[in-house]
Amino acid sequence: MLHIGQLNHLKVLEVGAHAAILEGDQWGRLPLSLQQCPQGVAPGDDLEVFIYLDAESDAVPTTLRPAASLGQVAWLEVVEANELGAFANWGLPKDLFIPFAEQQYALTKGAHTLARVYLDNQGRLAGSTRIDYWISDDSQGLQQGDKVSLIIGDKTELGFKAIINHTCWGLLYSNELYQKVRKGLVIDGYIKQIRGDGKVDLTLDQPGFSTNKMDIVSSAILASLEKNDGFIGLTDKSPPPEIYAAFRVSKKVFKQAIGALYKQRRITLESSGIRLISSAINQE
């Protein structure tokens, strides 16, 4: 059975001068432009295509990938707003329609918004910016330490809300962020903890940072010191974004690494930075 708004695997029935004909199950024979087909496509091949409905409500296959499939959320640009609603670019020839009733606030051309793809009561794909209606605080199926996909939402007094795997909300705390984030950013994260009320705290740090990974960070710090005449202007008081820009790790991990190097007597800690102990070079 063909599934609207999702990826489907369809068999090629025949190949013509301009299109390949795909087996569309309940929708019959579906043409796919040869420009979208892999080179050398032949009858019997299996193609992965996304299915949407055109203006006449006919099923259309495409090898293009939209920003979001049915049930998913994406950061989209509004390309038109009129008396019918708004239309957002989601990577397909037919823009995603966002009805007035599904707009959390009035959308204007050129604006960006988080939108969730759903099926309306006529079976057509549409978008909704009423994210809280679709996304809950239910953490069912998640466990502490899980790696998850995040879409950054609104900023709060504590940090940034983030949509976890398109299904529920979590929170990234500002005082734990080591890189800049913005609304709509898609980034990997981890479940830091699930609170008693079921709400989820998130982190961009991988839990259980291994000794091997710590050694890699320590080596990077030593290499940077040697490259910069034995001194770098970073300390455990440096802003997280500066630390991340230099070593691509969080402030917490950086502090652990320089703490280990200090105990090994390979560096000294000064008010303005870190200095390499000269004898440490011979230990490499």
C-alpha positions as CSV (number, residue, x, y, z in Angstrom):
1,M,0.0,0.0,0.0
2,L,1.2,3.5,-0.9
3,H,1.9,5.9,2.0
4,I,1.4,9.6,1.4
5,G,4.0,11.8,2.9
6,Q,6.5,9.0,3.4
7,L,9.3,7.2,1.4
8,N,8.0,4.2,-0.5
9,H,9.8,1.5,-2.5
10,L,8.0,1.2,-5.9
11,K,8.8,-1.2,-8.8
12,V,9.5,0.2,-12.2
13,L,7.0,-1.3,-14.7
14,E,8.3,0.3,-17.9
15,V,10.6,3.0,-19.1
16,G,9.5,5.5,-21.8
17,A,11.2,8.3,-23.6
18,H,10.5,10.8,-20.9
19,A,9.4,8.9,-17.8
20,A,9.6,5.7,-15.9
21,I,6.2,4.2,-14.9
22,L,6.0,3.0,-11.3
23,E,3.6,0.5,-9.7
24,G,1.5,2.8,-7.5
25,D,-0.7,0.2,-5.8
26,Q,-4.1,1.8,-5.1
27,W,-3.0,4.9,-7.1
28,G,-2.3,2.9,-10.3
29,R,0.6,3.7,-12.7
30,L,2.7,6.6,-11.6
31,P,5.0,8.4,-13.9
32,L,8.5,9.6,-12.7
33,S,10.5,11.9,-14.9
34,L,13.7,10.3,-16.2
35,Q,15.5,13.3,-14.9
36,Q,14.8,12.1,-11.4
37,C,15.7,8.4,-12.2
38,P,19.1,6.9,-11.7
39,Q,21.1,6.4,-14.9
40,G,20.3,3.0,-16.6
41,V,16.9,2.5,-14.8
42,A,15.1,-0.5,-16.2
43,P,11.8,-2.4,-15.7
44,G,11.9,-4.5,-12.5
45,D,14.1,-2.0,-10.6
46,D,13.1,-0.9,-7.2
47,L,13.1,2.9,-6.6
48,E,12.8,4.8,-3.3
49,V,10.5,7.7,-3.8
50,F,8.6,10.2,-1.7
51,I,4.9,10.5,-2.4
52,Y,2.8,13.7,-2.2
53,L,-0.4,14.9,-3.7
54,D,-0.6,17.5,-6.4
55,A,-3.2,20.3,-6.8
56,E,-5.6,17.8,-8.3
57,S,-5.0,15.4,-5.4
58,D,-3.2,12.9,-7.6
59,A,-0.3,11.0,-6.1
60,V,3.1,12.2,-7.3
61,P,6.4,10.3,-6.8
62,T,9.7,12.1,-6.5
63,T,13.2,11.2,-5.7
64,L,13.6,14.6,-4.1
65,R,13.7,14.6,-0.3
66,P,11.6,17.2,1.5
67,A,12.8,18.8,4.7
68,A,10.3,16.8,6.7
69,S,8.1,13.7,6.1
70,L,4.7,13.0,7.6
71,G,4.9,13.5,11.4
72,Q,8.2,15.3,11.3
73,V,9.2,18.9,12.2
74,A,11.4,21.2,10.1
75,W,12.6,24.8,10.0
76,L,11.0,26.3,6.9
77,E,10.9,29.6,5.0
78,V,7.5,31.1,4.2
79,V,7.5,31.9,0.4
80,E,3.9,33.2,0.2
81,A,1.1,34.4,2.5
82,N,-2.4,35.2,1.3
83,E,-6.0,35.0,2.2
84,L,-5.9,31.2,2.1
85,G,-3.0,30.8,4.5
86,A,0.8,30.5,4.1
87,F,3.0,28.4,1.8
88,A,6.5,27.2,2.9
89,N,9.4,25.9,0.9
90,W,10.1,22.3,2.0
91,G,12.1,21.1,-0.9
92,L,9.4,19.9,-3.3
93,P,7.9,21.5,-6.4
94,K,4.6,22.0,-4.5
95,D,5.1,24.2,-1.4
96,L,3.7,23.1,1.9
97,F,0.4,24.7,2.8
98,I,0.0,26.0,6.3
99,P,-3.7,26.9,7.0
100,F,-4.6,29.9,9.1
101,A,-6.1,27.6,11.7
102,E,-2.7,25.9,12.1
103,Q,-0.7,29.1,12.5
104,Q,0.5,29.8,16.0
105,Y,1.0,33.4,14.9
106,A,0.3,35.1,11.6
107,L,3.0,34.1,9.1
108,T,4.5,36.5,6.6
109,K,6.5,36.1,3.4
110,G,10.2,35.7,4.1
111,A,9.7,34.6,7.7
112,H,11.0,31.2,9.0
113,T,9.0,28.9,11.3
114,L,9.0,25.5,12.8
115,A,6.3,23.4,11.1
116,R,5.1,19.9,11.6
117,V,3.8,17.9,8.5
118,Y,0.4,16.3,9.0
119,L,-2.5,15.0,6.9
120,D,-5.6,17.2,6.8
121,N,-9.2,15.8,6.8
122,Q,-9.0,15.3,3.0
123,G,-5.8,13.3,3.2
124,R,-3.6,16.1,1.9
125,L,-0.2,17.0,3.3
126,A,-0.2,20.3,5.2
127,G,1.9,22.1,7.8
128,S,1.2,23.3,11.4
129,T,3.2,25.8,13.5
130,R,1.1,24.9,16.6
131,I,4.0,22.6,17.7
132,D,2.8,22.3,21.3
133,Y,-0.4,20.6,20.0
134,W,1.6,17.9,18.3
135,I,4.7,17.6,20.5
136,S,4.3,16.7,24.2
137,D,6.5,16.3,27.3
138,D,6.0,12.5,27.1
139,S,9.4,10.8,27.4
140,Q,8.1,7.3,26.8
141,G,10.7,5.1,25.0
142,L,13.7,7.3,26.0
143,Q,16.4,6.4,28.4
144,Q,19.2,8.3,30.0
145,G,22.3,8.3,27.8
146,D,20.4,7.8,24.5
147,K,21.7,9.6,21.5
148,V,18.9,11.6,19.9
149,S,18.2,14.1,17.1
150,L,17.3,17.5,18.2
151,I,15.6,20.5,16.6
152,I,16.2,23.7,18.6
153,G,13.0,25.6,19.6
154,D,12.4,28.7,21.6
155,K,14.7,30.2,24.2
156,T,13.5,30.1,27.8
157,E,14.8,31.6,31.0
158,L,16.8,28.4,31.6
159,G,18.0,27.6,28.1
160,F,16.5,26.3,24.9
161,K,13.6,23.9,24.3
162,A,14.4,21.2,21.8
163,I,12.3,18.7,20.0
164,I,13.6,15.1,20.5
165,N,13.3,12.8,17.5
166,H,10.3,14.7,16.3
167,T,8.2,13.4,19.2
168,C,8.7,15.2,22.5
169,W,10.2,18.3,24.2
170,G,13.5,18.5,26.1
171,L,15.6,21.3,27.6
172,L,19.2,22.3,27.0
173,Y,20.5,24.5,29.8
174,S,22.3,27.7,28.8
175,N,25.0,27.3,31.4
176,E,25.9,23.9,29.9
177,L,26.0,25.0,26.2
178,Y,29.5,25.2,24.7
179,Q,28.4,26.3,21.2
180,K,25.9,28.7,19.8
181,V,22.5,27.3,19.0
182,R,19.6,28.9,17.3
183,K,15.9,28.1,16.7
184,G,15.6,25.6,13.8
185,L,19.1,24.2,14.2
186,V,19.2,20.4,13.8
187,I,21.9,18.8,16.0
188,D,22.7,15.5,17.8
189,G,22.3,15.4,21.5
190,Y,21.9,13.1,24.5
191,I,19.4,12.4,27.2
192,K,21.0,13.7,30.3
193,Q,18.2,12.7,32.7
194,I,14.5,12.1,32.8
195,R,13.0,13.9,35.7
196,G,10.3,12.5,38.0
197,D,7.6,14.5,36.2
198,G,8.7,12.9,32.9
199,K,10.3,16.0,31.5
200,V,13.7,15.5,29.8
201,D,17.0,17.3,30.4
202,L,19.3,17.3,27.4
203,T,23.1,17.7,26.9
204,L,25.3,18.0,23.8
205,D,28.0,16.1,25.7
206,Q,28.3,12.4,25.2
207,P,27.7,10.7,28.6
208,G,30.5,8.6,30.0
209,F,33.4,10.3,28.2
210,S,35.9,7.5,27.9
211,T,39.6,7.5,28.9
212,N,40.6,7.1,25.3
213,K,38.6,10.2,24.2
214,M,40.1,12.1,27.1
215,D,43.6,11.2,25.9
216,I,42.7,12.6,22.5
217,V,41.6,15.9,24.0
218,S,44.7,16.0,26.2
219,S,46.9,15.4,23.2
220,A,45.1,18.1,21.2
221,I,45.8,20.6,24.1
222,L,49.5,19.6,24.2
223,A,49.8,19.9,20.4
224,S,48.2,23.4,20.6
225,L,50.6,24.5,23.3
226,E,53.7,23.3,21.3
227,K,52.4,25.1,18.3
228,N,51.9,28.3,20.2
229,D,55.3,28.6,22.0
230,G,54.1,26.7,25.0
231,F,51.1,29.0,25.9
232,I,47.4,29.2,25.1
233,G,45.1,31.9,26.4
234,L,42.4,29.6,27.7
235,T,41.5,28.7,31.2
236,D,38.8,26.9,33.1
237,K,37.1,30.3,33.3
238,S,37.0,30.8,29.5
239,P,33.6,31.0,27.9
240,P,32.4,27.7,26.5
241,P,32.1,28.9,22.9
242,E,35.8,29.8,22.9
243,I,36.8,26.4,24.3
244,Y,34.6,24.7,21.7
245,A,36.0,26.7,18.9
246,A,39.5,25.7,19.9
247,F,39.1,22.0,20.7
248,R,35.5,21.0,19.7
249,V,34.7,19.9,23.2
250,S,32.6,21.2,26.1
251,K,33.9,23.3,28.9
252,K,33.4,20.3,31.3
253,V,35.5,18.0,29.2
254,F,38.2,20.7,28.7
255,K,38.4,21.2,32.5
256,Q,38.8,17.5,33.0
257,A,41.6,17.3,30.4
258,I,43.6,20.2,31.8
259,G,43.0,18.9,35.3
260,A,44.6,15.5,34.2
261,L,47.5,17.3,32.5
262,Y,48.1,19.4,35.6
263,K,48.2,16.3,37.9
264,Q,50.7,14.8,35.4
265,R,52.8,17.9,35.8
266,R,52.7,18.6,32.1
267,I,51.2,22.0,32.3
268,T,50.9,24.9,34.8
269,L,47.8,27.0,35.2
270,E,48.1,30.7,35.1
271,S,45.4,33.4,35.5
272,S,45.6,34.2,31.8
273,G,46.1,30.8,30.3
274,I,47.9,27.4,30.3
275,R,51.6,27.0,30.0
276,L,53.5,23.9,28.9
277,I,56.2,22.6,31.2
278,S,59.2,22.3,29.0
279,S,60.1,18.8,30.3
280,A,56.6,17.7,29.1
281,I,57.7,17.9,25.5
282,N,60.2,15.1,26.0
283,Q,57.4,12.9,27.5
284,E,55.5,12.8,24.1
